[in-house]
């Protein structure tokens, strides 16, 4: 992404949110966006960013946080001059009253979209549906957990989500894992510096 000043980035965010259906940009909301840009969002506008998606459930969240931390750590270790920021959606201050508007804004700025999936229950299934379009596909990689039996696999991924994962496999954008160690290895391989 081309370099932006904080003022340019703030204006772009306000414009994008103003285009969201149902979003009302009151003076208070604009002030909140300006604060968020200054304190939070601006940190990844001019950096290489990794937006980590998945379930925030009690069991799954530690794996999302581990992926976020690994991406930030691996990038820092590569000695690149570029700044890097890996984040979960709730790491960023709220800039909208709607989670969906916040998600759309963040995904529009992210350089890399990293889906870590263990099932298809929850908001991450909606997110996957939203990003399953050409605008985002080249930036998206799906890392999904597989289970020991076919019955277990069918029980955790509904038909629509399973077909999304299959479509990502067909364009070499999906990786399967069964253990956190395998997940870590696949993340490292997928985002290794060229």
C-alpha positions as CSV (number, residue, x, y, z in Angstrom):
1,X,0.0,0.0,0.0
2,X,1.3,3.5,-0.7
3,X,2.4,5.5,2.3
4,X,-0.3,7.8,3.8
5,X,-0.2,10.5,6.3
6,X,-2.3,10.0,9.4
7,X,-4.7,12.8,8.2
8,X,-5.1,11.1,4.8
9,X,-5.7,7.7,6.5
10,X,-8.2,9.2,8.9
11,X,-10.2,10.8,6.0
12,X,-10.1,7.5,4.1
13,X,-11.5,5.6,7.2
14,X,-14.2,8.2,7.7
15,X,-15.2,7.9,4.0
16,X,-15.2,4.1,4.1
17,X,-17.3,4.0,7.2
18,X,-19.7,6.6,5.9
19,X,-20.4,4.3,2.9
20,X,-21.5,1.4,5.2
21,X,-25.3,0.8,5.2
22,X,-26.8,1.9,8.5
23,X,-23.7,3.7,9.7
24,X,-24.3,7.1,11.1
25,X,-21.3,9.4,11.3
26,X,-22.2,11.9,14.0
27,X,-19.6,14.4,15.2
28,X,-19.0,12.2,18.2
29,X,-18.4,9.1,15.9
30,X,-16.0,11.1,13.7
31,X,-14.1,12.2,16.8
32,X,-13.9,8.5,18.0
33,X,-12.5,7.6,14.6
34,X,-9.9,10.3,14.8
35,X,-8.9,9.1,18.2
36,X,-8.8,5.5,17.1
37,X,-6.6,6.4,14.1
38,X,-4.2,8.4,16.3
39,X,-4.0,5.7,19.0
40,X,-4.6,2.5,17.2
41,X,-5.6,2.1,13.6
42,X,-2.7,4.3,12.3
43,X,-0.3,1.7,13.5
44,X,-0.9,-0.6,10.6
45,X,-1.8,1.8,7.8
46,X,1.8,2.2,6.7
47,X,3.0,-1.2,8.0
48,X,2.6,-4.7,6.6
49,X,-0.5,-6.0,8.4
50,X,-1.8,-9.4,9.2
51,X,-5.5,-9.6,10.2
52,X,-6.0,-12.9,12.0
53,X,-9.6,-14.3,11.9
54,X,-11.3,-17.2,13.6
55,X,-13.3,-18.2,16.6
56,X,-12.9,-16.2,19.8
57,X,-14.2,-19.1,21.9
58,X,-12.4,-19.9,25.1
59,X,-10.6,-23.0,23.6
60,X,-9.8,-21.5,20.2
61,X,-8.7,-17.9,21.1
62,X,-5.2,-19.0,22.5
63,X,-4.4,-20.4,19.1
64,X,-5.5,-17.2,17.3
65,X,-3.3,-15.2,19.7
66,X,-0.4,-17.6,19.1
67,X,-0.7,-17.1,15.3
68,X,-0.9,-13.3,15.8
69,X,2.2,-13.4,18.0
70,X,4.1,-15.8,15.7
71,X,3.4,-13.6,12.6
72,X,4.7,-10.5,14.4
73,X,7.7,-12.3,15.8
74,X,8.7,-14.0,12.5
75,X,8.4,-10.8,10.6
76,X,10.5,-8.9,13.2
77,X,13.1,-11.6,13.0
78,X,13.4,-11.3,9.2
79,X,15.3,-8.0,9.8
80,X,13.1,-6.2,7.3
81,X,13.0,-2.4,7.4
82,X,9.2,-2.6,7.0
83,X,7.0,-2.3,10.1
84,X,4.7,-5.2,10.8
85,X,1.5,-5.5,12.7
86,X,-0.5,-8.7,13.3
87,X,-3.8,-8.2,15.0
88,X,-7.2,-9.7,16.0
89,X,-10.3,-7.6,15.5
90,X,-10.7,-6.8,19.2
91,X,-7.0,-5.6,19.4
92,X,-8.2,-2.5,17.5
93,X,-10.3,0.2,19.1
94,X,-13.9,0.3,18.1
95,X,-14.5,2.7,15.2
96,X,-18.1,1.8,14.5
97,X,-21.1,0.8,16.5
98,X,-21.4,-2.2,14.1
99,X,-18.9,-5.1,14.3
100,X,-19.6,-5.7,10.6
101,X,-18.5,-2.2,9.6
102,X,-15.4,-2.5,11.7
103,X,-14.6,-5.8,10.1
104,X,-15.1,-4.5,6.6
105,X,-12.8,-1.5,7.3
106,X,-10.0,-3.7,8.8
107,X,-10.2,-6.3,6.1
108,X,-10.0,-3.5,3.4
109,X,-6.7,-2.3,4.9
110,X,-5.1,-5.6,5.8
111,X,-2.2,-6.8,3.6
112,X,-2.7,-10.4,4.7
113,X,-5.9,-12.0,5.9
114,X,-5.2,-15.2,8.0
115,X,-8.2,-17.4,8.7
116,X,-7.6,-20.0,11.5
117,X,-10.6,-22.3,11.6
118,X,-11.6,-25.1,13.8
119,X,-15.4,-25.2,13.2
120,X,-18.1,-23.2,11.4
121,X,-20.0,-21.9,14.4
122,X,-19.8,-18.2,15.1
123,X,-19.1,-14.9,13.4
124,X,-16.0,-16.1,11.6
125,X,-18.3,-18.0,9.3
126,X,-19.9,-14.7,8.2
127,X,-16.5,-13.2,7.9
128,X,-15.3,-16.0,5.6
129,X,-18.4,-15.5,3.4
130,X,-17.7,-11.8,3.1
131,X,-14.0,-12.2,2.1
132,X,-14.8,-15.0,-0.4
133,X,-14.6,-12.6,-3.3
134,X,-11.9,-11.6,-5.7
135,X,-11.0,-8.4,-3.9
136,X,-9.7,-10.3,-0.9
137,X,-8.9,-13.8,-2.2
138,X,-5.2,-13.0,-3.1
139,X,-4.6,-11.7,0.4
140,X,-6.4,-14.6,2.2
141,X,-5.1,-17.9,3.4
142,X,-7.2,-20.4,5.4
143,X,-5.7,-22.7,8.0
144,X,-8.3,-25.2,9.0
145,X,-8.2,-27.9,11.6
146,X,-8.9,-31.5,10.5
147,X,-10.2,-34.2,12.8
148,X,-9.6,-37.9,13.1
149,X,-12.8,-39.2,11.5
150,X,-15.0,-38.1,8.7
151,X,-17.9,-38.0,11.1
152,X,-16.1,-35.5,13.3
153,X,-15.1,-33.4,10.3
154,X,-18.7,-33.2,9.1
155,X,-19.9,-32.4,12.6
156,X,-17.7,-29.3,13.0
157,X,-17.9,-27.8,9.4
158,X,-21.3,-27.2,7.9
159,X,-21.7,-27.7,4.1
160,X,-21.4,-24.1,3.1
161,X,-18.2,-23.5,5.1
162,X,-16.8,-26.9,4.0
163,X,-17.2,-25.8,0.4
164,X,-15.6,-22.4,1.1
165,X,-12.5,-24.3,2.4
166,X,-12.5,-26.6,-0.6
167,X,-12.6,-23.6,-2.9
168,X,-9.6,-22.2,-1.0
169,X,-7.8,-25.5,-1.4
170,X,-8.4,-25.4,-5.2
171,X,-6.5,-22.1,-5.5
172,X,-3.7,-23.2,-3.1
173,X,-4.8,-20.9,-0.4
174,X,-5.7,-23.5,2.3
175,X,-3.7,-25.5,4.7
176,X,-4.9,-28.3,7.1
177,X,-3.6,-28.9,10.6
178,X,-4.4,-31.2,13.5
179,X,-2.1,-29.9,16.3
180,X,-0.9,-26.5,17.3
181,X,2.6,-27.4,16.3
182,X,1.4,-28.2,12.7
183,X,-0.5,-24.9,12.6
184,X,2.7,-23.0,13.7
185,X,4.7,-24.8,11.0
186,X,2.2,-24.1,8.2
187,X,2.0,-20.4,9.3
188,X,5.8,-20.2,9.1
189,X,5.9,-21.8,5.7
190,X,3.1,-19.8,4.2
191,X,4.5,-16.4,5.3
192,X,8.2,-17.1,4.9
193,X,10.1,-14.2,3.3
194,X,10.6,-14.7,-0.4
